[in-house]
Amino acid sequence: MLGFVAALSLARAEVPDIRSVELDLTIPRLETGQPDAGRRVKQTIPGYEQTGVYHVTYLPVDWVQGKSYPVLIEYAGNKYHGANGDISTGRPEGSKMGYGISGGRGFIWVCLPYLNVNGDDIALTWWGDAKNRTARPTLDYCHKAVPWICKKYGGDPDRVILCGFSRGAIACNYLGLYDNETAKLWRAFIPYSHYDGIRTWPYPASDRDSALARLKRLAKRPQFICHEITGAQLNLAATKKWIESTDLTENITFAETGFRNHNDAWLLRPSPAREKLRVWLKDALSVP
């Protein structure tokens, strides 16, 4: 048994670290002021100016006023310091998926916040507060922000993609398919690392029956479910096994990142998984 454990540990150690691959994308610095082509800006929707709530908007380098663009809406992971030097701030500006997916071109990229129970500050762990993990303030901001951004910057409301890392991956279904009204916002979904319903978490309705009810609201829209390579129980195989047990597998794509890291910065580097994701997204947006 000891030999098997040692061999398994060695196999995991041989999985590449993201830092073994050189970056080919660098996210633009965070600025203040108005968004414009190639600028990444911290901003707040009307009604939240006197709070600590904000989101981050990036307009692609090829953005032109009056044209229409697909939109990547992203949710961040929980705040944490993990293995392999992986860090998540839990804040919108720490997110990286949308820029890696788009390469900074052709897509409006918006990182939305999770809100505390009072709706006046950002929640760095899950949503709501420890004593009340309500998702309602977070959903309220989302429902106001998505159409506001589309109208203001030329986002196409019929081509809005929801993506997220870790907590954000769970949020793709937990928040994105929370109810019928919210589910209507999205064209496709990209959850990276974790998935709604694979285990219970410290918030209401994280059980599998509740997750299944949410998954049914997907209604055959495409999902690209990806995960780092790991021997932990919360891996891609566990997600695939559960989804296949539901028979709701139409238009579901599974992929491993090819790296060991629990870190959305893998998308800032070239990889077969990133290329597969980009081809998948192009196809997802081309279907009527």
N, C-alpha and C positions, 0 to 999 in steps of 0.2 A: 504493500500500500504506500509506503513512504516513497518508493521509487516512482510510482504513478504520480503522486503529488508533486514530486520534484520535476518530473517530466512535463506535467501540466503547467507548472510555474515557468519552466523554461520556454515552453511554447508561447505563453502569454508575453513573456519578455521579448520574444522575437517579433511580435506584432509591431509594425513601425510606429514611431512617435511622429506627430505632425511636424515637429521641428527638424525631422530628417529630410523634409521636402522644403525647398525654398519658396518663399512667398512669391506669388505673381500678381497679387492684389494688395493694395494698401488703402484702408478706409480713410476717406477725407476727414480732416480735423473737424471737430464740432464747433460751430459758429453761432453767433447771435444775429438777429436781423431777419430779413425776408429770404425765403428759399429762392434759389435760382439754379440754372443749369450747373451741375457739378458741385453744388453746395449742400452741406449737411447741417441742418439747423435745428436748434432746440426751440420748440414753440408750444403754445397752449391754445386750445379752442376757446371760443367765447363762452363766458360763464364760469371759467376756472382761473381767471387772472389773479384772484386774491388767495389762491391756494398754492400748495407745493406740487401740484400735479402738472405734468408736461409730457409731451411725446417728442420724437425726433423724426424729422422729415428730410429725405434726400431726393432731389430731382436729378434725373440722369443727365450726363454730359450732353446728350443729344436732345434734351428737352427744349421744346419751342412752345411759346404761349399760343393757345388755340388748338393745338393738336391733342389727340387722345392717346393715353398710355395705360397698359395694365398696371396693377398696383400689388405690391407685396406688403402685406400687413404682418408684422412680426411681434411675437411675445418672447421675453427673455426667460432664462432659467432663474432658479432661486439664487440668492447670494451664497457663495460657498468658496472654500479653498480645498481642492481635491488632490488626488494622486497625480503624478506626472506633471506637477506644476500647473495644473489646470485651475483657472480662477473664473468666477462669474460675479459680476457686481450686483446683479439683480435689477439693474436699472436699464431703461430704454437705450441709453447711449452705449451700453456694453454689448449690445447685440451685433452679430456679424453675418447672419445667414443671408439676408436679402442682398447684401452687397456681393457676397460670394456667388450667389445664384445668378445674379444679373450681370456681374462684372462691371456694374456702374452704368450700364447703358440700357435703354429701352424700357425700363421699369421705374415707376415711382416707388420708393421704398420708405415705409413708415414703421417705426418701432413704437408700439403703444404701451402704456403703463398698466400695471395692476394697481387698484386703489384700496386704501384702507377702508374701514367700516364707515367712517364719516365722509368719505369721498373727497377729502381735502389734502391727501398726501399719498405718496407712492408706497406700496407694500413690497418689501424686499423678499419676503417669504410668502408663497402662495398668494392669497387675495383676502381682503378683509383684515381681521385681526385674530390673534391666537384664540380669543374667547368667542369669536364670531366670524367664521370663514365664509362670510357672505360674498357671493360673486356679483351682486347687483350693482354696486357702484362702478366696478370694472366694466360690466356690460353696458351701463348707461353711457360711460365715456366712449366706448367703442361705437355704440349706435349713433352718437353725435359726431364722432371724429371721422368715420369712414365716408359718409356722404359729404361732409364739409370739405374734406381733402379732395375728393373726386371733383366736386363742383369748382373749387378754388384753383386746382392745378391741372385739370384735364384728365383726371383718373377715370377710367372706363368702369362704371359700376357693374358691368356684366363680366368683367375680367379682373376680379379681386381674388387674390390667392392668400390664404392664411398659412403662416409657417411659424415654427417655434422650436426652441431648444429646451430639453429637459422639462422643467415646469411648463415651458411654452409648448412642448410637444404634447403633454397631457392637455394643455389648454386648447389645442386645436379641436379636440372633441368636447372636452368638458365645458369650455366657454363657447367655442365656435358652433357647436351643435346643442347648446344649452336648451334652446326652445326653437319653435318653428320660425319665429321672426328673425332670430340671430342666424339660423342656418341658411336663410335665403341670401345672406350677404356674400357668400363665397362661391367661387368657380371651382377651386381645387384646394388641396391641403398638403402641407409638407411638414409632418412631425418628425423631429430628429431627436432620438435618444429618450425613451420612455413612451408610454401610450396609455391612454385612458382605459381603465378597467383591468389592467394586468395585476395590480395589487391595490389594497386599500390604503388611503392616505388620510391625514388629519383634517379633512374637510367633509361636508355633507355629501352624501350620494356618490361616494367613490367606489362603491361595490359594483360587481359585474352586472347585476341585473339593471342597475341604473345606467351603467356605461353602455349596455346593449340597447337600451331605449334611445340613448343619444346616437349611437352608431346607426340606427335605423333611419335617422334623419339625414344621413349622408346621401341617400337616394341615388346611388350609382355614380356619384361624382368621383373623380379620381383622387387618390391619395398616394403619395410617395413616402413610404415609411422607411426611415433609415436609422441606423444605430452603429455605434462604434463596435469593434470586435472585443468581446469580453466573455470571460467564463462565468460571470455572475448570472444569477437566475433572471434578473431583469434585462434580458437581451432580446435580440431580434427573433430568435427561435421561439421564445415564450410568447411574444406578440403574435407571430405568425400562427402558432398553434391555437391561440385563443380565437383569433379572427376566423380561421378556417373552421373552427367548431361552430361558428354562428351561421355559416353558409352565406355571409355577406361579403364575399371576396371579389365581386365584380369591380374592375377598374382599380384594384389595389396592387401596387408595386412595392416589393421589398428589396432593400439593398443595405449592405454593410459599407461603412465609410472606407475601410481598408486601414484604419488607424486604431490605436488603443485608447485614444484620448476622449474623455467626456468634455468636449470643447468644440464650440461651433466655429472656431478658427480653422478647422480643417477645410472649410469651403473657400478660404483665401489662398489655397494651394491647388495646383493641378492634380487630378486623380481620375481614375476611371469612373468612380462613383459620382464625382461632380459632373463629368461629361454625360453620364447616363441621366442624371437629374435634369440637366439643361435640355437634353433631347426630349425627355418626358414632358417637361413644362411646355416646350414648343408645341408638342402634340396636344397637350391638355387644353391649350388656348386656341388651337385651330379647329377643335371639334365644335360644331354649331350648338 
